Structure formats: structure tokens, C-alpha cells
Amino acid sequence: MTSTNQKQEILKTLSSLDSIQAEKVLDFMKGLKKSNSSERHYETIKRQAMKEISQALKGRQMHSSF
């Protein structure tokens, strides 16, 4: 199935939902978006922390060699 066909099938399914079901789908999709942004934020913080730890360890090694 091509990407276009998949999109058409999804749209067809969404159009057949009643308002309560559609609201549940929207809530689910909003939750996915929030979790993805949270994960990106976490990864950014983690990357920064690892960089700072690495720099601190390099500085420590330089001082201990003297």
C-alpha cells in the first residue's frame, strides 16, 4: 500500500468516527506530541550534561598530570 493510499484510508476511517471517538483520537495524538517533545527535551538536557561531564573530566586529568 502506498503512502497516499494509507493517508486516504486513515481519512476515511476518521470521517466515520462519531464526535466522542474523534475527541479520543485527538487527545491521543496530542499526548503523542507532548511525549515526543518531552523526549527531545530530555535528550537535549542529557547531551548537554554528558558534554559538561566530559569537559570536567578532561580538566581534572589535565590538573592531575602536573
Secondary structure as UniProt FT lines:
FT   HELIX           3..15
FT   HELIX           19..64
//
